[in-house]
Amino acid sequence: MKPPQELIKEISDRKQLSNFFLSLSEDFKQNPDEWENITLDQYFDAVSAWLQDADGLEKNTDYEISSQPDWKFIAEIAYIGKIYE
């Protein structure tokens, strides 16, 4: 199975999103030392913080948040919970 960060690029439907979540779960089991947020509350706090900071991200980078979120965006948010401080 591909790493979750590689699967994000390919997500366009619900099945691919489901596979992404399986990969993310496996990544957590195999590489917990690579995760900034290892408890569920830390993970959700990181996702929330990123969503609140997203406007600044759009202004300061070339990252664009769609006004119509899609399956890929859901995966991006889930992955952010792994790495955002």
Secondary structure, DSSP 8 states (H G I E B T S, - for coil): ---HHHHGGG--SHHHHHHHHHHHHHHHHH-GGG-S--SHHHHHHHHHHHHHHHHHHHHHSS----SS--HHHHHHHHHHHHH--
